[in-house]
Amino acid sequence: MAVIRGITPLDVTDLRIQGHAQAIPLRLYRRAAATEGLPVILYFHGGGFVRGSLAEADYAARYLANHTPALVVSVGYSLAPSYPFPAALEDAWHATVWTQQFAHRYGGNSKKIGVAGYDAGGSLANGLALIARDRGGIPIDAQALFGPMLDPSLTLLGDEQRLASDITATDCADSYRAYLPQSSQRLHPYAAPLESKRLTGLPATHIATAENDVLHVEAETYASRLIAAGVRTQVIRYASVSHAELGNHALALLEVVHFFQWHFGERPCV
């Protein structure tokens, strides 16, 4: 059991489920006093597809669980280059199927599902929303993307020097090379949604971007394309914030809490 800023105790449960190519860890967070009816948020950590962990996602997951409140399922997906595309995305789908079947055991309401992620996790959250739309059976109500990686072509990267970005074009290229080793994969709509001609039917979307981040251009371009496709979308760029800071940025997390509360039909509880 853990506490965020002395507000409300959280129950935290670690378990493993079968993923696409190997067993993957999940870490579940919920308010200790909540026994049923919580909306569910699947959360995906960052790390450029090649690193990252449940531990690094801990602060954001705790914040969302406590303030929404929600049952947060933090997903430890398979990492490239050992497990390239589509392993991580299929792990995300396995976690979603598990959530639909078993969330009620942990107080979750599987009829209210949102997805969220930072960096590569934002790409996976968005890819999962596309998969859920196409495969059907598990509706996703809303998605929140923090500084997502959405453009393997790297054609929309901002100027790293002008932006004083803490990540570079080389960092992004290395990540995509490991995750998408085949050039054809870099055009797949689940990995490169900016290449997709069909964005209709996606859930309501919130995109948070950072001013000092080469990725904010592609994320904001994607927001405009979602709006053009009729997807309810909001985007906020945070001034004087770097890519590394964005995933745990207090104002960005609070805005996402409000976003999920609105789309889950929950009363504010922050």
N, C-alpha and C positions, 0 to 999 in steps of 0.2 A: 504494500500500500504506500502511496506517496501523496504529497501535498504540493499544490501550486500556490505560492505566496500565502499560505495559511488559509486559503479560501474554503476549499472543499476536498475531503479525502477522495482519492481515486483508487479503484481496484485495477490492478494491472495483471494480465494473464499472458504468459508465453506458451505457445504451442507450435507444432509443425504440421503441415499438410502436404499432400502430394502435389507437386507442381508439374510443369510441362516435361522437364527432363530430370528433375531431382526434387527431393523434399525441400520445402521452403519454410522459413519461420514467419509466424505472425505474432504481433504483440497487440493485445486488446486493452483498451482504456475505457473506463466508464466511471461516473460518479458512484461512490460506494453505496449511497442511499437509493440509487435508481435500480429498480428491479425489472421493469418492463417498459415497452413503448418508446424507447430511445430511437431517433433516427440514426442511421449508420453512415459513417464516412470512411471510405477506403483511402488511405494515405500512402503516397509513394515518395520515398526519399530521393534526394539528388545524388550527384556524383558522376555525371557525365556518362552513365551507362556502365562504367568500369569500376566504380568504387561506391562507397556510401554504405550505410547500415541502419538498422533499427535504432541504434543508440543515437545516431546523428539526427534522426527524425523525432527524437523523444520530446523536445521542447514544443514543437509545433503540434504534435499529436496530443500532448497533455493539454495544451491551450484549447484546442478544438473540443476535446472531450469535456473539459470543465466549463467552458464558456458557452457552448452552443445550447445546452449540453447534448452530447451524442455518444454512441458507442463508436469509438474510432478503432478501425482495424488497420494497423500499420503493417505493410507488406514488405518482406525481405526477398525481393525477386532475384533471379539468377543474373549474374553479371557477365558482361563481355570482357575479354574476347573468348573466354572459355565457353560461354553460352551466348552466341550472337542472336540477332533477330531471327525468329520471333519469340525466342524463349521467354524474355522478360514480360512481353505482352501476354503470352499464353499463361504465364504464372499469374498475372493480374486477373485474367479471366477465371482461372482455377480458384483464386481467392474470392472472386465475386460469386461464383457458384457455391462455394463453401458458405459464404455469408448468407446467401438466400436460404440455405438449408439449415444453418445452425445458429444464426445470430440471436434467435429468440432465447437460446440457452443462456445468453449473456445480457439479456435485457434489451436486445435490439429489435427494431421493427423493420423487417426485410422489405416492406412495401414503401419505405422511405430511404432511398440509397443515394448518396452523393459520392463524388470522387474528387480527390485533391492531390496535388503533387508539386514538387519544386524541382527546377532544372530538368534533368532527364526524367524525373518523376512526373513533371508536368506533361512531358511528351507521352508517358505511359498512361496517365490519367485520361488524356485526350484520346489516345488510341483505344483505350478501353471503352470510352463512350461511343466511339465509332463501331467497335466490335459488338457492343450490346445492342446498338441500333440495328446492325445488319443480321445478327443471329437471333435476336428477339428473345422473349421469355423473361428477361430480367431488366425492367425499366430503370434507368438512372435519371434522377430528378434534376441534378445540377452538378456542375463541375467547376472547380476553382484551380487555376493554374498560376503558379508563382515562377516568373522568369523561365518559361518553358523553352525547351529546345525543339523547334518545329521545322527547321529548314536545312536538311542535310546537304543541299546544294551550296549553302553558304553565300548565296547571292544577296541576301538582305542583311548581312551583318553590318552593324554600325562601325564607325571609325574608332578603333580602340584608343588611339592617342587623343583625339579630340574629346572623347567621352571619359578619358581617364579610367578606362575599364579595367577591372581586376581580372577578367578573363580575356583571352586573345583568340584570334582566328585560328592559330595553331592549336590551342587547347580544344577548340570545337572540332577541328578537322581530325585530330587524334581520336577523340571520342567517337565520332561517327565512323571512322575507319575501323575501329574495333567492333562497334555494334552492328554496322551494316557493311560487312566485308565485300559483298557483291554489289556492283554498281547499280544493278536493276533494283535492289532493295531501297536505294535512296530516292526512288520515285514512288514507292508503295504508299498509298494514302494513309495507312495506319502509322507509318513512320515519318511521312512527309505530307502532312495535311494541307500545306500550301499548294501542293500539286493536285489536290483533289478537285474534281468538278462537281462533287456531290456532298455538300455540307448541310443540307436540309435534314431535319429530324434529330439534330443533336440537342442535348439538354441545355437549359439556361446556363450561361457561361460567365464566369468572372475571371479576368486576367489582371494580375498584378505585375508591373514591370518596374525596373530600377533605372534611374537616370544614368548612372555610371556603369552601364552594362551593354556590351555589343549586341545582346540578344533582344533588347527592347524593340528594335525596329521590326523584326519578324513577328514578334508577339502582337504588336499593335496592328501590323498589317493583317495578321490572321483575325484579329478582332473585327476589323472592318469587313473582311470577307464573310465572317459569320453573320454580321448584321445584314449584309447584302443578301444572304441566303435565308433571312427571316428568323435567325436564331436570336433569342433574347440575350443580349451581351452587354457587359459593362467592363471598362478597362480603366485602370488607374496607374499612372506613372508616379513613383515616389522620388522626389527631388533629393539630391545629395545622398543617395543610397546606392551601394554597390551590389553586384550580383550575389556575393557571398553573404551579405547582410539581409537580403530580401526574404529568404525562407523563414527567418525567425523575427522579422520586423514587426514590432508590436502593433503599429497602425494597420499594416497589411493584414495581419492575423485577425484583428478586431473587425475589419471590414468584411473579411471572409465569414466570420461568425455571423454578422448581420445578414450577409447574402444567404447563407444556409438557413438561418432562422426564417427568413422571408419565404424561401422556396419550400421549406418543410412545413410551413404553416405553424411554426412554434412561437410561443410568446418569448420576447427577449428575456434573457436570464444572464446578464453579464455584470 
